Amino acid sequence: MRLREYSESIPKPMVTIGYRPILWHIMKYYAHYGHTEFILCLGWKADYIKKYFLEYDECISNDFVLSSGGQDVNLLSSDIHDWKITFCDTGTTSNIGQRLTAAEKYLGDDEVFLANYTDGLCELHLPDLIDFHDQNHAAASFLAVKPSQSFHTVQCHEDGAVREIKAIHDTDVRMNAGFFVLQREIFDYIRPGEELVCEPFTRLLEEKRLFSHSYDGFFGCMDTFKEKQMLDDMYARGDTPWEVWKQPAKDPADQALNDDLQLISEMQDLSNEVRSYNQTKPSGVLT
C-alpha cells in the first residue's frame, strides 16, 4: 500500500529503477558474486514476472550491433546467459516462512542458501556476510542496517517528561535489511503458517543460532514512493553504488594482489633510479 502508485498494477519486485525492475538489480548483484541459480517465490501477479523473463530482451541494457536491415542482432555483452531461474508459485497470501517452505524442494542438496526480500539494494561485499555466517556456525544470519527513514525516537521519564528526542538514524537501532544466509535446517524451525522472523527466529535466538551482520555502507530500501524516487534520482545521475558489477573488485585477495603489484612497481622505480645514478655518479664516490 505504501507503494500503491506502482504496486497496484504490478508486483512490487517489478517496479523499475532505470531500465530494469529492482528484482533484476538484486539478481544481478548475486550473480556478480557467482550465485547464478535462483528460485523466485511467486505470488500475486506471478504471470507478470514469468512473462518478463520469458520475453527478456537483453538489448535493453546491453550494447549490440544491428545489421542486415535489422535482421541480425549481435550482443556485445550479456546479462543472464548463465542464470538458472526456477519459478515457484507459492500462493498469493503466503507469508515469508510459507514461501520458503514451498520452495525447499527446489534446493537440491544445498545445505546453505541465500534469501532476499527483493525490496532493497546495497553495495555489501557479499562474501563478507557468508563468511560471517560460517564463522559463527549460525543457522540463520541477516544483514542489519540503520533505518533510512526520517522519523525520531522519543525517550521519556515515567511522568511523561521528554528526556531525549533523536533521529532514528542517529540511534543504535538497526533493522533487518532482508539479505539472509540460511542453513537447510531452518526448515526444522518453521512450523505451518509461521512467519520467518517471528516464531522461527525466536527459537533460533534462544539457542544462540541467529546472528546479524552490522553494515554501515549504502543500503536503499524501496518501501515507499519517496524511496523509489530517491533511487530513480540516483540512477539518473549515475550514482549507483549497488551496481557492484560495474565497480573495481573489492575482494581482499584482489586488494592484496594490487598492493603487491604496487610495491613491485615502486621497487622497480627505485632500482631504475639507482641504476641511473650509478651510471652518472662522479668518479671516486662509493655507493
Sequence and secondary structure as in RCSB ss.txt:
>XXXX:A:sequence
MRLREYSESIPKPMVTIGYRPILWHIMKYYAHYGHTEFILCLGWKADYIKKYFLEYDECISNDFVLSSGGQDVNL
LSSDIHDWKITFCDTGTTSNIGQRLTAAEKYLGDDEVFLANYTDGLCELHLPDLIDFHDQNHAAASFLAVKPSQS
FHTVQCHEDGAVREIKAIHDTDVRMNAGFFVLQREIFDYIRPGEELVCEPFTRLLEEKRLFSHSYDGFFGCMDTF
KEKQMLDDMYARGDTPWEVWKQPAKDPADQALNDDLQLISEMQDLSNEVRSYNQTKPSGVLT
>XXXX:A:secstr
 TTHHHHTTS GGG EETTEEHHHHHHHHHHHTT  EEEEEE TTHHHHHHHHHT  GGGSS EEEEGGGTEEEE
SS SSTT EEEEEE  SS  HHHHHHHHGGGSTT SEEEEE SSEEE   HHHHHHHHHHTT SEEEEEE     
 EEEEE TTS EEEEEEGGGSS  EEEEEEEEEGGGGGT  TT  TTTHHHHHHHHTT EEEEE  S EEE SSH
HHHHHHHHHHHTT  TT GGGS    HHHHHHHHHHHHHHHHHHHHHHHHHHHHH  TT   
